[in-house]
Amino acid sequence: MRIAIVAHRATTTNSALIAAAVPGLDVCLLGPVEAVRELGDGDLALGRLDVTKSLDGIELGLWELARLEGAGARVLNRPSTLIAAHDKLATARVLDESGIPHPRTIHVAGAGEPVRLRAPFVVKPRFGSWGRYVVLCREPGELRRCLDDLAHRPWFQTQGALVQELVPPQGEDLRIVVAGGTVVGAI
């Protein structure tokens, strides 16, 4: 059995995952196309695709992960999971459909669109991480100016942005890690 981290580059996390492998296991980093050529039935593929640098979607490779599954490889971080994790609109919909409380969220496709939420607002790209282009707007005029400023960005032109009501911090910030329906960690 081969184990592959399926990603486009050797990030610090990807390198740490490979270094932490149990001695004797064949663990490597493969690009999505390489993984389709080299992995098959009984192999394990850990999908580590990220948001594109342009913030307009997810890196190429979702189709290849689906092909690996079809070839009998076990895929962790399946395409649907990666989409749910990286697409903030999809995440908001899943949380809403599951009855899990979260900030009221709307998708804004253009700068002039009306926003029917209460201030203060948080504006963020549909795809993104590490707080890039996340903006706090304290009143509606500030929100309009923010959306006008974002209107020239390619990611805004193709994906729009999310506007959420700000939920003031309360208590502790917890991150729960769930794998296969089981809590495996918390920070």
C-alpha positions as CSV (number, residue, x, y, z in Angstrom):
1,M,0.0,0.0,0.0
2,R,1.2,3.5,-0.9
3,I,0.2,6.6,0.9
4,A,0.3,9.9,-0.9
5,I,-0.3,13.5,0.1
6,V,-2.0,14.8,-3.0
7,A,-1.1,18.5,-3.3
8,H,0.6,20.9,-5.7
9,R,3.5,21.8,-3.4
10,A,5.5,20.8,-0.4
11,T,4.1,23.1,2.2
12,T,5.3,23.0,5.8
13,T,2.3,21.0,6.8
14,N,2.6,18.5,3.9
15,S,6.3,18.0,4.7
16,A,5.5,17.5,8.4
17,L,2.9,14.9,7.5
18,I,5.4,12.9,5.4
19,A,8.1,13.3,8.1
20,A,5.7,12.0,10.8
21,A,5.0,8.7,8.9
22,V,5.6,5.5,10.7
23,P,8.9,4.0,9.6
24,G,8.5,1.5,6.8
25,L,5.4,3.1,5.2
26,D,5.8,4.4,1.7
27,V,4.5,8.0,2.1
28,C,5.2,10.6,-0.6
29,L,3.9,13.9,-2.1
30,L,2.3,13.6,-5.5
31,G,0.5,16.2,-7.7
32,P,-3.1,15.3,-8.6
33,V,-2.2,14.0,-12.1
34,E,0.8,12.0,-10.8
35,A,-1.5,10.5,-8.2
36,V,-3.9,9.2,-10.8
37,R,-1.0,7.6,-12.7
38,E,0.7,6.1,-9.7
39,L,-2.0,5.1,-7.1
40,G,-4.7,2.5,-7.4
41,D,-6.7,-0.1,-5.5
42,G,-5.7,-0.3,-1.9
43,D,-3.7,2.9,-1.8
44,L,-4.4,5.9,0.3
45,A,-4.6,9.5,-0.9
46,L,-4.8,12.5,1.4
47,G,-6.3,15.4,-0.6
48,R,-4.5,18.6,0.4
49,L,-5.8,21.0,-2.3
50,D,-6.0,24.7,-1.2
51,V,-7.7,27.8,-2.3
52,T,-6.2,29.4,-5.4
53,K,-3.9,32.4,-4.9
54,S,-6.4,34.4,-6.9
55,L,-9.2,33.5,-4.4
56,D,-11.6,32.5,-7.1
57,G,-11.8,28.8,-6.3
58,I,-10.0,25.6,-5.3
59,E,-6.8,24.4,-6.9
60,L,-7.1,22.0,-9.7
61,G,-7.3,18.4,-8.7
62,L,-10.8,17.6,-7.4
63,W,-11.6,15.6,-10.6
64,E,-8.4,13.6,-10.1
65,L,-9.3,12.8,-6.4
66,A,-12.7,11.5,-7.7
67,R,-10.9,9.4,-10.3
68,L,-8.6,7.9,-7.6
69,E,-11.7,6.9,-5.6
70,G,-13.1,5.2,-8.8
71,A,-9.8,3.3,-9.2
72,G,-10.2,1.9,-5.7
73,A,-7.9,4.2,-3.7
74,R,-9.1,5.4,-0.3
75,V,-9.4,9.2,-0.5
76,L,-9.3,11.3,2.7
77,N,-10.5,14.8,2.2
78,R,-12.8,13.8,-0.6
79,P,-13.7,16.4,-3.3
80,S,-17.1,17.2,-1.6
81,T,-15.3,17.7,1.8
82,L,-12.7,20.0,0.2
83,I,-15.4,22.1,-1.4
84,A,-17.4,22.3,1.9
85,A,-14.2,23.3,3.7
86,H,-13.0,26.0,1.2
87,D,-16.2,27.4,-0.1
88,K,-17.6,29.7,2.7
89,L,-21.0,29.9,1.0
90,A,-21.3,26.1,0.8
91,T,-20.2,25.9,4.5
92,A,-22.9,28.4,5.5
93,R,-25.5,26.4,3.7
94,V,-24.5,23.2,5.3
95,L,-24.5,24.8,8.8
96,D,-27.9,26.3,8.1
97,E,-29.4,23.0,6.8
98,S,-28.0,21.2,9.8
99,G,-29.5,23.7,12.3
100,I,-26.1,24.8,13.6
101,P,-26.0,28.4,14.7
102,H,-23.8,30.6,12.7
103,P,-23.7,34.3,11.6
104,R,-26.5,35.3,9.2
105,T,-24.8,35.2,5.8
106,I,-25.7,36.5,2.3
107,H,-23.9,36.2,-1.0
108,V,-23.4,39.5,-2.8
109,A,-22.7,39.2,-6.5
110,G,-22.2,42.9,-7.2
111,A,-21.2,46.1,-5.5
112,G,-24.7,47.7,-5.8
113,E,-26.7,44.8,-4.4
114,P,-28.8,45.6,-1.3
115,V,-27.7,44.0,1.9
116,R,-30.5,43.2,4.4
117,L,-28.5,42.5,7.5
118,R,-27.8,44.4,10.7
119,A,-24.5,46.2,11.1
120,P,-21.7,45.7,11.9
121,F,-20.8,43.5,8.9
122,V,-17.9,41.2,8.0
123,V,-17.1,41.0,4.3
124,K,-15.0,38.1,3.0
125,P,-14.2,36.3,-0.2
126,R,-16.3,33.2,-1.0
127,F,-13.0,31.3,-1.2
128,G,-10.0,32.2,1.0
129,S,-8.0,31.6,4.1
130,W,-5.8,33.3,6.7
131,G,-8.1,36.4,6.8
132,R,-7.1,37.7,3.3
133,Y,-9.5,40.5,2.2
134,V,-11.7,40.0,5.3
135,V,-13.0,43.5,6.2
136,L,-15.1,44.7,9.2
137,C,-17.6,47.3,8.3
138,R,-19.3,49.1,11.2
139,E,-22.1,50.8,9.3
140,P,-24.0,50.5,5.9
141,G,-22.0,53.3,4.2
142,E,-18.7,51.6,5.1
143,L,-20.1,48.4,3.6
144,R,-21.0,50.1,0.4
145,R,-17.5,51.7,0.1
146,C,-15.9,48.3,0.8
147,L,-18.0,46.5,-1.9
148,D,-17.2,49.3,-4.4
149,D,-13.5,48.9,-3.6
150,L,-13.7,45.1,-4.1
151,A,-15.6,45.4,-7.4
152,H,-12.4,45.6,-9.5
153,R,-10.9,42.4,-8.0
154,P,-11.1,39.4,-10.3
155,W,-12.3,37.1,-7.5
156,F,-15.1,39.4,-6.6
157,Q,-16.1,39.7,-10.3
158,T,-16.3,35.9,-10.7
159,Q,-17.4,34.8,-7.2
160,G,-18.9,37.8,-5.4
161,A,-18.4,38.1,-1.7
162,L,-20.1,37.0,1.5
163,V,-21.5,39.5,4.0
164,Q,-22.1,38.3,7.5
165,E,-23.5,39.9,10.6
166,L,-20.7,40.3,13.1
167,V,-21.1,38.0,16.1
168,P,-19.3,39.7,19.0
169,P,-16.7,37.4,20.7
170,Q,-18.2,35.6,23.7
171,G,-16.3,33.2,25.9
172,E,-13.8,30.9,24.4
173,D,-12.9,30.1,20.8
174,L,-12.9,26.3,20.3
175,R,-11.9,24.4,17.2
176,I,-13.1,20.8,17.1
177,V,-11.5,18.4,14.7
178,V,-13.9,15.6,13.5
179,A,-12.8,12.7,11.3
180,G,-15.3,10.0,10.2
181,G,-17.9,11.4,12.6
182,T,-15.6,11.1,15.6
183,V,-14.1,14.0,17.5
184,V,-10.3,13.4,17.2
185,G,-9.0,16.7,18.6
186,A,-9.8,20.2,20.0
187,I,-7.9,23.4,20.3
